[in-house]
Amino acid sequence: MFGLDRYSGPLLSILRIVVGLLFLEHGTAKFLHFPAVAMFAQTPQMFSVLWFSGVLELVGGALIALGLFTRPVAFLLSGEMAVAYWMVHAPQSPFPLVSQGEGAVLYCFAFLYFAATGAGPWSLDAALRKKS
């Protein structure tokens, strides 16, 4: 359509990089306290649900941003965000706007999309595929 199909691969890669970096930021806030967020002033207790989510956000966000092991990592992170929505947000209200769950829903479906499509041409997955 309108000759824009040639941009679909690079735009998929850009979307993946941006989503990965934004997700990574949640992990850095929990463990490195950067950026400083009052809610994460203290490092989560080891092996707590918040700690596991922080590990997934830190490691998973970095892997998604790099485009490495994108499909399995994205599938795992999609599940994490589904659990986060149903455990934290949905009990407050069935409406994501009211329960502040839009982010979890968007991340869930963005990661599900990456699990289905892969990382795009600008990724370590694509570079490794070219080598073999």
Steps between C-alpha positions, in 0.01 A plus 500: 500500500644834392837328448568490873540122522876538466507672841316223687815310600697800625193637680446162669861520620455859623179406684677203662797715609278771651275248680806313628666815634180619668454158659865489608443829681259325739776257596764770543259696722449195725864391527720797411258770624535675166291680419405568860139396560352534850319166461836324451706690760603167650635205304241220494554214743684217325271236347185705560251549216627856457860373485416242231314762299799732529737228377271432203477872425875555529621194309199464271490870414868494406458185286195647324683830435795307352273265309659188647286189561209729421221249443536294821586803715206698362266207565620480862467876550152498346401246763659707774296802396179296482563377855583855614176629354280230653674500840554873552271703275185300422399453866480879531271544200407318178595817311875538435471878502355494851739235635806660330554174314534637145877461509480135599244431225703682235823325600320165504377536144818668369704207630249253361542672163881469520463133596304450177701722264852482638745784548518654155805560283692721743564243771756257630258220406518611134878538515542151645263357239713654220817342642361147498 
